[in-house]
Amino acid sequence: MCPHQLISAWILIVVISAVGCNNRPAQSLDAYFVRGGLTIEHFGERAWQLSRNGVKVRKWYPGTQMKGVIRLSGDRIYTEVPWKPGDRFTLSVDGQSLRLTAPQRPSPLLVASIDLENLKPHGGRMGHNPDTQVRFSPSGDRLAIGTIKGRLVLVEIPSGRKRWSRKLAEGMVKRIAWGTLNNHRVLYVGEQSPEGLLYCLDAANGEEIWRFDPSPFLGRRSVSSDKKNRVYNLPGIYYLRVTPGGDLLLLGVHGRYIGQDYVNDCLVWRLEGDSGRVLWRWPQKVTFPYGITWVGASADGRTLAFISHNTFGPIVDGPYMHGTLYCLDGVSGSERWHYRVPPLEPYYSRVGSWQGISVSSEGDLVILGLNDGRAMLFDAEKGGQGPLWTLAVGTPVMVGDLPVASPISYTRLSRNTVYLAMPSTTIPAGARAGRHTPQPHPHARHFFAYDHHGKLQWQYRTEGAAQGIAISADDRWVGTCVGASHVRDDREHFGMTLFDTLA
């Protein structure tokens, strides 16, 4: 082919490409209301003006920096603007106008999507896919992300840009907490790994400041020692909390199979946040021989509560009991009281809980949600005398000749409300005999709100399994993550569900 033919062919390709681009339909300008403002999509880097009830409130030009206006990923921009239901807005872009009426409730806003790592679905002994943790900084401008492959990633918010990434563990990143050290932000990161280490890292660059090694107390274990349950049989930091004074409260757990028995070693610590020095540990001289999966703590860290369980393992002789609610003084590490929870017979011979333990911010109440479907509220000073009340929310009901229950897997306490999340349906162990659940428990996949006297305030049925509960500082907003369902393939029902308790 001669040079002229090459040039002609190149010009032809460019012309065809240009024609194709011109024929591609442009995406329509769109906008929707989010909490505290408005998100504009497909504005095409053009200047725009926003009016509310006929009065101009914002005007933006490409390339300008303006307080309250944030560029998001994609062709999107967020503008801070107060609104109330029924307000009328007009968005003008290059002579094109979009008229909007503010709704009763804001829409969720996808700030950024962050690629992490490829995973193959696999379940531990409880049958769940890997679970790690994410934590926003107190100011909300950074997000720390832990991964199942032991990597910690720090990203900017709202851009989603990665600031740094660091490989920490041979196992997984289990818990994350933000703190301050010498007026600089730090990250406390707990692993589930052969050693189950706790790190203090500089949040600016991920460099290590100090580390705490619990393996002399909890033991070590190799990744390959238990292929059946993988990472969940390694020692790990199952709870991590920074107190207002900068100390750390943490729970170390090492549960694993030894032969056919499931053996536990657990300890609760309080450490100095600036050095990792141990202030106290509980128990003081031995490890706790039963499982502890979660700790509830008051806002000031002075009241701690947790329940022991022993779903798989043998009963151990000694001063400590399984199926028992313990309350500790968070300052001294001494035991305030304990209460032996009676099993729900005839369906259960033992008592268990997942993350169903919470302490009120003020430290005066303790709520306990059990795997058998019972909820119990305790006075944090006199809980050893028994619960203030007990609710049979998800306790077994008969479906034909088979009992089914709904565990209360997550709980939270606000100033006036007790929240319960019930993700699933189970069959009591003694009634299983290899049978599958025939139909859901009536309260499975429900989210409940009770007042402190045990009176139902409201309830909500989720399409998938509710995972965790978060409450805003003013108690108005309550959120839960909702896992995907095998029954419905509609992503609109899964992800995050947010409740406005004042609506």
N, C-alpha and C positions, 0 to 999 in steps of 0.2 A: 504494500500500500504506500503510495507516494505521500510526501508531507502535506500536500493540499487536501488529500483524502482524509489523512489523520486529523487535520484541523477541522475539516467539515464534520467528521464523525463526532469529534469532541464537542463542537458547537451544537450539533443535533442532540447529543445527550443532555447538555446543559439546558437547551430549550425545552426538551421533553420533561426534565426534572422541574423546571420553573413552571411549566404549564400544570404539571401534577400538583405542585405546591399551591398554585393559585386556585385549583379546583377543589382543594381540600376544605371542607366546611370549617369555619372558625368556631371555636367553642363559645357559647353564649356567656355573657356577663352574668354572674350570680352572686348572691350574698345571703348570709343567714346570721341569726342572732345567737351569740354565745354569752356566757356569764361575763358581765362587765363591758361588753362591746359587740362589735360586728366583724365578721370575717368576709372578705371580698375575694371571689375566685374569678380567674380568667379575665383580669383587667388589662393584660397585655402590656404591662410597663407604661401605661398611659396615665396622665394626670386625672384625678378624680375629685369630686366635691360631694360632701354629704350634708344633707339638711334634715333637721328634725322639726316636725310640726311647722314647716315653712321658714325656719331659722337656720342659717348656715352654721354648722358645728365643726366641720373639718374640711380642709383642702390640702391635697398632697400632690407633689410634683416628683417625677422620677429622679432618682439620685439624691434626694434630700433626706436628712435625718431629722425625725420629729418625735418628740416625747409622746408616748402613748400609741405610736404606730410601729408595728413589728413585722418585718418580712418573715414569712414562713416558707417551708419547702414547697416546691412547685410554684405555679403562678397564683400565689395566694398572699394576702396581706391582712393583718389584724389591726383594727383601730379601736382604741379604748374610747367608749362613749356611753354615758349612762342612758338607760332606757327602762321603761316600764310597760307592762302589757297594754296594747292599744295605741302606743305612740306611732305616728306615721313618719316614715323616712323616705327621702328621695336621694338616690345615688346617681350622679351624673358623670359620664365618661365620654368625652369627645362628642357631645351632642346626643348621646344615647342615655336615656333615663330609665331607672329601675325603681319602681315604687314598692315599698315594703311596709308591712304593719307588724309591730312587735308582738310576739306570741305570749302565751301565758307562762311558758317555761323556756329556758335557753336550750340550745342544742349542744351536744358534745363537740369538742374541737380536737381533731387529730393534729397534734403539734408536729410530730416527726415519726418516721419509721426508721428503725436502726437495725441494720443487718448484724447478726452475731456469728453463729457457727452452725454447721449442719449437724443434725442429730437423727439417730434412729430411735423410734419409740421403743422404750423398754421400761418395764415396771420393776419396782423393788418388791419387798415382801408384802407390801400393802397394795400392790397392783397399780400404783400411780406412775405417771411419767415423771421425769426429773423436775424437781422444784428447787429453785434457788431464791434470790432476793434482789430487789431494786430499792434504792433509797434516794429521795430528793434531799438536797441540802436545805437547811432551814430557810435560806433566802429564796429557794426555788429556782436558782439559775444554773444548777448542776444536778446531774443524775448519775448515781453510781450503780452499775449493773454487774451482778455476779453471774457466772455461767457454770453449767454442769461440768465443763472441762477445766475448771479451775482458773479462769481468766477474770480479771476485774477491769471493767471499761468505764471511763468517765467521759460524759458527753455534756455539751452546752445545751441549755434550754433557753429559748425555744428552737434554735437552729438545728439541733440534733448532731452538730459537728463533734467528732471525737477529739478530746483533748489528749488522752493517753490511754494505753492499754498495757496491762501487765499480767503475765502468767504467774500465779501464786502457788497453786496446789496441784498435787498429783490426783487429787480427788475433785471436789467441787467447792465453790464459794457458797457458804451456808448462811451467814448472817453479816449484815452491814449496818454501821451506825456512824453518824457524823458527830464531830466534837471540835473543840477549840483548844489549841495548845500554844501558849505565848502569843496570843492574838492572831494565830494562823489556823486556817481550817485543816483538820485532819480527818482521816477515815480509819475507823476500827473495823477490821474484817476478820471474821471467823471462818475457818475451813471445816470441811468434813473430808479428812485425808488420813494417811497413815499415822500422822502425829496429831492432827486436829488442832493446828496452831491458831493463835490469835495475833494479828498484826496491828500496829499503829503506823499509818502511812501519811506522808505529806500529800494533801489533796491537790496541791499545785502540780506535782510531777509524778506521784506514785512512789517516791523513794521511801524506804523503810526507816522508821525512827526507832522502834523497838518491837520485840515480839515476846509472846508468852507461850510457853510450851507446857501443856497439861499432861503430856504422855507419861511423865514419871508417876502420876497418880492414876490416870485412866488406862494406861497401857498403849501399846502400838499395835498396828496390824497392817499387813501388806495388802495391796489392792487385789492380788491374785489369790488370796487365801480363801475367798468365798465368791466364786463366780455366780452363784445363784442369786445373791442379793447385792452384789457389787458394792457401790459406794456406801450404801446404808448400813453396812456392818463395820464401817470405819469409825473411829472416834471423831466427834464433831462438836462445834459450838452451836447449840440448839436455841439459845436465847442470848440476846445482847442488848444492853440498854445503857445509855449515858445519863447519869444523874445531873440535876441542875448544878451541882458543885464540880462536875467534871469527872467523877469516879465512874467505874464501869461495873455493872452487874451482869454476870454471865453464868450460863448453865452449860456444863460439859457432859456429854453423854457418850458412852461406848457400849452399845448393845450388839451382840453377835452370837452366833451359834458356836457352841463347843460340844461336839458330838450331836446329840439330839436335843440338848437343852439350850434354851435361849438365855444368855447371861447378861446382866446389866452392871455397869459401874457408872455412877453419876456423882457430880459434885456441883455445888453452887458457890461462886466466888464473888467477892467485891475487890476490885483492883484500883490502884491509883491510875488515873488517866494519863498522867504525864510521864510515868515511868514503868507501869505494869507491875508495880510492887503489890504483893498480896496483903490486903487489909484484914480479911477473914475468909474462911472457907467453911462450908457446912456439908456433911458432918466434919468435925475437926480432925479425927484420928483415922477414920476409915472411909471407904467410898460407900455411897448409898446403893443397896443391892437390888433395887427395883427401878423400873423405867420411869423417867420424867421427860415429857415431851415439850412442856411449855411452862412459863412462869408468868404470873400476873404481878404487876407492880404499880404502886401509887405514883403520882406525878413527881413527888419529892424523893422517891426511892426508899422511903422509910418502912413501907409495908410490902412484903412479898408473899405470894401464895402459889402453891403448886400441889398437884395430886400425884401420888405414886400408883403405878399399875404394873401388872404382871400377867400379861395376856398369854405368853408362851412358856415362861420359865418356871422353875421349881420354887417352892416356898423356902425362904432362907431363915435359919435361926438367928436371933439377935434382937436388938431393941427397936428396929425399924419395921414398919408394916406396909404391905401393899394395900391398894384400895383406900388410901388414907389422905385426907386433905391436911397439908401442913401450912402454917403461917409463921413467917420469920420476921424478926426485927431487922430491917435492911441496914441499919447503922452498925449494930453490934454483931449481927449474924446469929443471934440466939433464937431459939424456938419460943414463940409466944404460946401456941397451942396446936393441937392436932385433933382431927375428928375422923374416926373410922366410919366410912360410908358403907352401910349395909348393902349387900348384893340384892338385886331385884329378882328374887326367887319367885316361881320355879324356873324362870327363863335363863337366869344368869347365876353363875356361882362365883364370879369375880367382877370387880368394878374397873372400868377403863374410861379414858378420856383422851382426846387428841389435843386440840388447842382450845378447849372449852373452858379455860380458867382466866378470869379477869378481875382486877382490883379497880375500884373507882379512883378517879384522879385525887380525890380528897383522902383516900385511904381508909374510909369508914365501912365499905361494903366489899364483899367478895362474891362473885357469881361463878357457879360451877355447872358446866354442861357435860353430860355423861353419854357414853356410847349406847347406853340402854334407853336413851330418850328422856331422862329426867333432868330438870333444871332445879338448882338449889341456890338460895340466897343466904349469905352468912353475914353476921356482924363481925367486922374485922377485929374487934377487941374481945368478943365473947363467943367466937365461932366454935370453940370446943364443946359448948353446950348443945350444939346441933343447929340446923338451919332455921332461919326465920320463916321460910316457906319452901315447899317443894311442889313443882308442877310436873304433871305427867303429860308432856307435850308430844314426845315421839315414842312412848313406851309401846311394847308389843300389842298388836291387835291380831285377831285370828282371821286368816284368809283361807277358808276351807278348814283343813286340819293342820295348817301351818302358821306359826306366829311370825309376823314381820315387825321390825322396829325402824325408827329413823334417828340416828345419832345426832346429838347437838354438838357439832364439831367445832363451832366458833361462837364466842360470846364477847360482848363489850358492854360497858356501863357508861352512860352519860349522867348528867346531873339529875335527870328525872326518869330515865328510861333504861330498861334492860333489853339488849338486842341478842337474838339467837338466830344462827344460820344452820340449816339442816339440809346438807347436800344430797343425801342418798337414802336408800332402803337397804336394810340388812336382815339376815335371819340369825337368831341366837344360835351360838355354836352347837348346843346340844340338840337342836332341832334340824340341823342342816342335812346330814346324811346324804351329801352329794347333790342336793336339790338346788335348783335355781330359784330366785325370787319370782313368785307367780305374778304379782302386781305390786305397784308402789304402795308404801305406807301413806295414809291420807295426808300426813304433814311432811312427807319427803319433798325436797326441793322447795322449801318454804323459808321465808324470812319473817321473823316475828318481832314485835315490839311490845313489851309489857312495862307498866309502871313499877315503881319499887315496892308496891304492895302485891304484885303478882296479877294485876288486872290487865287484860289484853287491850292494847291501844289500837294496833292495826297489824295487818299481815299482808304478805305479797308472795305470790307463787312465781318462782323462776323457772325458765324453760330448761336450764342446765343446773349443774351443781354449784351452789354458792361457795366461794372460797375466800375466807377472811372477811373482816369487818373493819372499816376505817371511819372515824368520826372527826369532823372539823373542830377547830379550837373553840368555836362558839356553840357547838352541839347542833347547829342547824342542818348540816349536810352529813348524810350517812351513805357510805358506798360499800359495795361488795363486788368482787369479780365473779363472773358466771362462766363456768367451763362449758365447752361445746357438748352437744347432745348427740347420741348415736341415733336418735329418733328423728330429729328435725335437722335439715340442712339449710337453715336460714340464719345467716350470720348477724342479722339485725338483733337477734335475741341474746347474743353471747358477747362476752367481753367485759364491760363494766356497767353496773346498774347504780344510779345515783338517786337518792331520795331527798326531797326537800321537806323537812319535818314541820315547816311552818306553812306549807301550801294547804 
